[in-house]
Each structure stands twice: as structure tokens, then as C-alpha cells.
Amino acid sequence: MIRALAIVAALAASQGNAQDATEASGAVLRSLDKVNGNLADYQMSSGEVVKLGRLEIKLNSCRYPTGNPAGDAFASLEIRGEGSVSPLFEGWMIASSPALNALDHPRYDVWVLRCITS
């Protein structure tokens, strides 16, 4: 509950109100494999699913402050284990505060870098 309130507060502080956000066509995510140290970037369209090892990452939405495409990115993600019905992570990740609402996984870290604006 506290995490959800912190996310809402961060969204409100950086965007003003929901009318000041623009929907992007996709996002750039970065992953870290904590076992071998490999970093990988994924350019995804909204609705697209990519595989990371045994994880499936779905980008639902990416939003950025209207008038400032280089501003903070807010991405709605669903991350599931391969073949799993329930998600390991479901919610909004914020580019400027990746630890605020993060995937809790023993092998992988995933975070949003930016929205794709064109």
C-alpha cells in the first residue's frame, strides 16, 4: 500500500495531473542478468511481449510529460515466468526511480529507460 501511494505521489509530482501525460508508441527497457552481468536493451511497442530467459515481459503502456518527450518515462509492465498464469510483477515503473516499484527476481533486474516518441 505504501509503495502504491509513493508511485501515485511520484506521478503527480512529475506530471502535474493526468491530463499532462502523453501516451507513447513504446518504450526502451533495460535488463541485467545478475548471474553473468549481461546488460540488454529492448525496444518495445505497446502490447509487445519479449522473452528474457524464462521471463516474459509485456509492455502495456508508456507515458511521458506532455511537451517534454525527454522527461521522465512511466511504463506499465506485466512480467511473468514462462508458462505462469500469475505475474511476478504488474504495475508502473518510473525511469527516474527504478527502485520505487521494481521487479523482485533472484536473477534479473528490469527497468524502463525512456518512452519511444516517434
Helices and strands as residue ranges (DSSP letters): H 2-15, G 18-20, E 21-23, E 26-33, E 39-45, E 49-52, E 55-65, E 74-81, E 89-94, E 108-116
